[in-house]
Amino acid sequence: MSTNENKDQFRPNDHDNDHFLLTTVVGSYPKPKWLNRAKELYQDPDHGFDEDDYQEAKDDAARLITDEHERAGLDVVVDGEMRRNEMVEFFAHRIDGYEFNGPVKVWGHNYFDKPSVVSEVEYDESWLVDEYEFTADASDRPVKVPITGPYTLANWSFNEAYDDDDELTLELADLVNEEIEKLVDAGARYIQIDEPALATTPDDHAIVGEALEHIVEDIPEEVRIGLHVCYGDYSRIYPEILEFPVDEFDLELANGDYDQLEVFKDPEFTADLALGVTDVHVAEVESVEQIEQNIQKGLEIVPPEQLVVSPDCGVKLLPREVAYGKMANMVEAARNVEVKLDAGEIDIERETPAPADD
């Protein structure tokens, strides 16, 4: 299956425009305030709010946010990660070999419950299949499944069991592969690997690529695999990342006002580009016109058939009404750009750069 066919499988049947810029989100979304309150009640031993009550609250929140994504008009939805607390901690609790010894300070007044790998990591029960099946049942639209990648799971943990982090990364990659196989069996066709640690340690792109080879082994070609890498100096990992076995790179560029856009123009960007077109670090809703301009910046790198539209990163730290506004305006902007592309009003001729291996 070609990259274009891989993307077009998510094109809605009632899509009016000839061009199709797939719209989606990276993953996290602001939790309803009452869900945080439900968690507090559940953790209070003196309160009668039990496991079933808390599960019902998470289910309700997942339905609510999935519906919010639909109302915003997104082509591919997630549940906003309503059942997840933190992107490493959530998975570490579900992988044999990890243990927790209390939070560590990471920056300012922020703390992270950083886990330790104290024995060989092993796969036990599925991590995300129930979450995926619930979201797929709650929505008529395709569902994307974000999953923290093995490099970040290793890099953001204390390694007390393996000779080095590379060995741990590859062991975790095999576990991620096992989980993705179960997700595929359950019907998932869009998987996003989150590797924020790559941008902070870019010299390790080779081990990330090797881990991805482990992850996609035996995964059918119709399953779309994306890689999300937020912030950082992309010039230190490009064009090497083009060798990664993924269909799509999801990159944070709006926050830097597209200063790094030139990085991806030469050599030729051969994968699909999921371009961040709204800044998740700014609690203001960009206008539709501004987002249209941002989308067109992506057309300087790839043709329309290789462009996906998304926010820079997860939007969980924004006020919920701001997050929704950004999503709704983003979808409207994408549809407007499609209309202009259909009418030939946007010049998409680009200088053809040399391939990466030249």
GIDA-V859940 format. One record per pair of residues at least 12 apart in sequence whose ideal C-beta (glycine too) atoms are under 7 Angstrom apart, sorted by the first residue. I is the first residue (numbers start at 1). J is the second residue. Records with the same first field share a line. If there is no record, write none. Layout:
BEGIN
I: J / J
END
This chain:
BEGIN
1: 221 / 222
3: 247 / 272 / 306
4: 305
6: 222 / 224 / 247
7: 22 / 272
8: 20
9: 189 / 222
10: 22 / 75 / 76 / 142 / 190
12: 75
17: 335 / 338 / 339 / 342
18: 342
19: 304 / 338 / 341 / 342
20: 338
21: 295 / 304 / 307 / 309 / 334 / 337 / 338
22: 75 / 76 / 308 / 309
23: 74 / 75 / 309 / 330 / 331 / 334
24: 74 / 75 / 76 / 144 / 308 / 310
25: 69 / 74 / 78 / 310 / 311 / 327
26: 146 / 228 / 250 / 310 / 311 / 313 / 314
27: 78 / 81 / 146 / 192 / 194 / 314
28: 80 / 81 / 314 / 315 / 316
29: 65 / 80 / 81 / 315 / 316 / 323
30: 315 / 316 / 318 / 319 / 320 / 323
31: 61 / 82
32: 61 / 64
35: 57 / 58 / 61 / 82
38: 54 / 57
39: 54
42: 54
58: 82 / 83
59: 134
61: 82
62: 79 / 82 / 83 / 134 / 135 / 138
63: 138
65: 79 / 80 / 82
66: 79 / 135 / 138 / 139
68: 324
69: 327
70: 139 / 141
72: 324 / 327 / 328 / 331
73: 328 / 331
74: 327 / 331
75: 141
76: 141 / 142 / 144 / 190
77: 139 / 141 / 143
78: 135 / 143 / 144 / 146
79: 131 / 135
83: 131
86: 112
87: 148 / 194
88: 115 / 148 / 152 / 153 / 156 / 157
89: 113 / 115
91: 127 / 148 / 153
92: 115 / 157
94: 127
95: 121 / 175
96: 121 / 122 / 124
97: 117 / 118 / 119 / 120 / 121 / 122 / 161
98: 115 / 116 / 117
99: 115 / 116 / 118
100: 113 / 115
101: 116
114: 156 / 157 / 158
115: 157
116: 157 / 158 / 160
117: 157 / 158 / 159 / 160 / 161 / 162 / 168
118: 160 / 161
119: 161
120: 161
121: 171 / 172 / 175
123: 175 / 178
126: 179 / 182
127: 179
128: 145 / 147 / 179 / 183
129: 182 / 183 / 186
132: 145 / 183 / 186 / 188
133: 186
136: 187
142: 189 / 190
144: 190 / 192
145: 183 / 188 / 190 / 191 / 192
146: 192 / 194
147: 176 / 179 / 191 / 192 / 193 / 194
148: 194
149: 176 / 193 / 194 / 195
150: 169 / 172 / 173 / 176 / 211
151: 169 / 195 / 197 / 198 / 204 / 207 / 208 / 211
152: 194 / 195 / 196 / 197
153: 172
154: 168 / 169 / 172
155: 197 / 201
156: 197
166: 207
169: 207 / 211
170: 210 / 211 / 214
173: 211 / 214 / 215
174: 214
176: 215
177: 214 / 215 / 217
180: 215 / 219
184: 219 / 220 / 223
189: 222 / 223 / 224
190: 224
191: 223 / 225
192: 226 / 228 / 250
193: 215 / 225 / 226 / 227
194: 228
195: 208 / 227 / 228 / 229
196: 229 / 230
198: 229 / 237
199: 229 / 230 / 231 / 232
200: 232
202: 232 / 233 / 236 / 237
205: 237 / 240 / 241
209: 243 / 244
212: 244 / 245 / 246
213: 245
216: 245
224: 247 / 248
225: 246 / 247
226: 246 / 247 / 248 / 250 / 274
227: 244 / 246 / 249 / 250
228: 250
229: 251
230: 252 / 312 / 313
231: 252
234: 251 / 260 / 263
235: 263
238: 263 / 264
239: 267 / 356
242: 270 / 271 / 356
246: 271
247: 271 / 272
248: 271 / 272 / 274 / 308
249: 271 / 273 / 274
250: 274 / 310
251: 273 / 275 / 276
252: 276 / 312 / 313
253: 275 / 276
254: 276 / 277 / 278 / 279 / 294 / 312
255: 279 / 281 / 312
258: 297
261: 297 / 300 / 301
264: 301
265: 300 / 301 / 353
266: 353 / 354
267: 353 / 354 / 355 / 356 / 358
268: 353 / 354 / 355 / 356
269: 301 / 302
270: 356
272: 306 / 308
273: 298 / 301 / 302 / 306 / 307 / 308
274: 308 / 310
275: 298 / 307 / 308 / 309
276: 310 / 311 / 312 / 313
277: 291 / 294 / 295 / 309 / 330
278: 291 / 311 / 312 / 326 / 330
279: 312
280: 311 / 312 / 313 / 314 / 315 / 318
283: 318 / 319 / 322
285: 322 / 325 / 326 / 329
286: 326 / 329
287: 329
288: 329 / 332 / 333 / 336
291: 329 / 330 / 333
292: 333 / 336 / 337
295: 309 / 333 / 334 / 337
296: 337 / 346
299: 346 / 348
300: 350
303: 348
304: 341 / 348
309: 330 / 334
311: 326 / 330
END
